[in-house]
Amino acid sequence: MSNAWTIVEAPLLRSVDVMQILGRGGRLGPVMGYPEASLAWWLVSDGAEEHLADLPQLLVRPRGWALCCPPPHQYMHGRGWLERPDGNGKLTSPVDLGAAFSWVSPIRMERSG
């Protein structure tokens, strides 16, 4: 396992759907959520930029970008782990993340009336 990782920012609700897809295949790494801002942050292996550039709903943060993270079993400052890091170094593959986000259709809300 590599010690290098990248942070990918994504919409929270779509991230929850994607987590279910990746979790079934055992390909899910740590994901942190921030419900107040409807955001999630994925910890993925390096190389995310080249695999996720065509997905406008995903924002690949630059190397060194600081993310305020609570300890794995705590919720702090409105943030908590949806999938906790467990110390084994497992990260989500950017290829798998991109494929899952491409497959999950966006939630569309329509006004009635």
VODO-977334 format. One record per residue (C-alpha): x, y, z; residue in one letter; residue number from 1. Coordinates in Angstrom, 3 decimals. Layout:
xx_yy_zz_r_k
X_Y_Z_a_NUM .
...
This chain:
xx_yy_zz_r_k
0.000_0.000_0.000_m_1 .
1.127_3.504_-0.781_s_2 .
1.338_6.286_1.788_n_3 .
0.231_8.770_-0.888_a_4 .
-3.415_9.713_-1.116_w_5 .
-5.637_12.397_-2.573_t_6 .
-8.836_14.041_-1.303_i_7 .
-11.846_14.104_-3.610_v_8 .
-14.810_16.312_-2.697_e_9 .
-18.274_15.169_-3.777_a_10 .
-21.983_15.749_-3.127_p_11 .
-23.029_13.967_0.059_l_12 .
-26.233_12.255_-1.128_l_13 .
-24.682_10.856_-4.288_r_14 .
-21.690_9.737_-2.209_s_15 .
-23.968_7.636_-0.015_v_16 .
-25.320_5.869_-3.128_d_17 .
-21.793_5.344_-4.452_v_18 .
-20.677_3.970_-1.074_m_19 .
-23.289_1.222_-1.362_q_20 .
-22.025_0.235_-4.808_i_21 .
-18.348_0.193_-3.825_l_22 .
-19.036_-1.449_-0.459_g_23 .
-20.678_-4.465_-2.114_r_24 .
-17.464_-5.135_-4.013_g_25 .
-15.139_-4.528_-1.061_g_26 .
-13.663_-1.481_-2.837_r_27 .
-14.624_1.203_-0.317_l_28 .
-12.010_3.265_1.489_g_29 .
-12.493_6.079_4.031_p_30 .
-15.206_8.677_3.394_v_31 .
-15.972_11.659_5.617_m_32 .
-19.266_13.534_5.560_g_33 .
-20.283_17.088_6.386_y_34 .
-24.119_17.172_6.298_p_35 .
-24.400_20.926_6.957_e_36 .
-22.680_21.609_3.626_a_37 .
-24.001_18.467_1.837_s_38 .
-20.395_17.416_1.159_l_39 .
-18.353_14.255_1.399_a_40 .
-14.618_13.775_1.092_w_41 .
-13.144_10.549_-0.256_w_42 .
-9.590_9.415_0.445_l_43 .
-8.375_7.924_-2.812_v_44 .
-5.078_6.697_-4.144_s_45 .
-2.905_9.142_-6.074_d_46 .
-3.595_9.681_-9.753_g_47 .
-7.179_10.842_-9.208_a_48 .
-6.837_13.907_-11.449_e_49 .
-6.399_11.909_-14.632_e_50 .
-9.259_9.511_-13.835_h_51 .
-11.828_12.015_-12.532_l_52 .
-11.274_15.084_-14.723_a_53 .
-14.432_14.436_-16.789_d_54 .
-16.755_14.294_-13.773_l_55 .
-17.822_17.840_-12.841_p_56 .
-19.525_16.700_-9.621_q_57 .
-16.126_15.617_-8.235_l_58 .
-13.442_18.075_-7.143_l_59 .
-9.921_16.690_-6.773_v_60 .
-8.157_18.731_-4.117_r_61 .
-4.461_19.579_-4.656_p_62 .
-1.706_17.766_-2.788_r_63 .
-1.254_19.289_0.652_g_64 .
-4.837_20.570_0.897_w_65 .
-5.777_20.479_4.594_a_66 .
-8.905_18.629_5.661_l_67 .
-9.994_18.949_9.284_c_68 .
-10.783_15.366_10.300_c_69 .
-12.260_14.067_13.534_p_70 .
-10.902_10.899_15.151_p_71 .
-12.406_7.774_13.531_p_72 .
-15.033_7.128_16.229_h_73 .
-16.095_10.729_16.836_q_74 .
-18.236_13.412_15.235_y_75 .
-16.683_16.902_15.495_m_76 .
-17.435_20.335_14.075_h_77 .
-20.307_18.888_12.045_g_78 .
-18.113_16.236_10.414_r_79 .
-17.932_12.500_10.836_g_80 .
-16.696_9.399_9.074_w_81 .
-19.248_7.596_6.914_l_82 .
-16.654_4.901_6.293_e_83 .
-13.952_4.998_8.948_r_84 .
-10.248_4.660_8.307_p_85 .
-9.149_1.520_10.102_d_86 .
-5.381_1.822_9.895_g_87 .
-4.909_-0.727_7.110_n_88 .
-4.124_1.936_4.479_g_89 .
-7.008_0.940_2.197_k_90 .
-8.079_3.750_-0.131_l_91 .
-10.787_3.961_-2.769_t_92 .
-9.460_3.598_-6.300_s_93 .
-10.119_6.737_-8.364_p_94 .
-11.034_4.472_-11.303_v_95 .
-13.702_2.707_-9.212_d_96 .
-14.929_6.014_-7.764_l_97 .
-15.301_7.562_-11.212_g_98 .
-17.114_4.537_-12.598_a_99 .
-19.549_4.450_-9.682_a_100 .
-20.282_8.196_-9.874_f_101 .
-20.837_7.861_-13.633_s_102 .
-23.320_5.060_-13.058_w_103 .
-25.344_6.746_-10.277_v_104 .
-27.786_9.199_-11.804_s_105 .
-28.149_12.613_-10.170_p_106 .
-31.087_13.240_-7.911_i_107 .
-33.460_15.604_-9.633_r_108 .
-36.049_17.561_-7.781_m_109 .
-38.960_18.977_-9.719_e_110 .
-41.388_21.605_-8.569_r_111 .
-44.969_20.621_-8.780_s_112 .
-47.621_22.977_-9.755_g_113 .
